[in-house]
């Protein structure tokens, strides 16, 4: 007798759902490693320029841990961070209207890689109050298809979810788009009234530990960067 037939229905449902999530997790992990490989190649390509100007401006890759990688360049640090859980796309999301999802509901389960932009000095001087921004996130499903939510250069059309496959080429394009957006995302002077007061404790602190916050859009609405 086939033992599978003896399994209660909820056991079968459990195995099916867990297998789906394991597949999505594995694809997302592979996608992160594609990004890591792309960062390494870009860093090596930059180093090969070997010019006086390039030597003065860092462009370095660091594997922070199994689920994080960073690329540091021109005063900025990009961090790609994989979330270890699998998510289902909300029902009211635009991508749920696509025929690709309607044909197979399991395609709406995705892993997530968040892309953060920080000022490199925030880490260098241990400025714990500084602000970083999530400039995009990549969603990958069981088919290794993906879509990107993000600002300007990073965001992709949701309609491409059914045809966009995560591979070395597509991950490279996403990485280059994130770099391009970061280069155009400049540090603005914060509004005067937001920083005109400072406590004695803050003032006597060294610059390295000063509690005054710094961020690219601190005091400004991030939504001002129209898509």
Secondary structure, DSSP 8 states (H G I E B T S, - for coil): --GGGGS-HHHHHHHHHHHHHHHHHHHHHHHHHHHHHHHHHHHHHHHTT--HHHHHS-EEEEEEETTEEEEEETTEEEEEEE-SS-EE--TTSGGGGSHHHHH-GGGGEEEEEEEEEEEHHHHHTT-TT---EEEEEEEE-TTSBEEEEESGGG---GGGTTT-B-SHHHHHHHHHHHHHHHHHS------HHHHS---HHHHHS-GGG------TTTTS-GGGS--
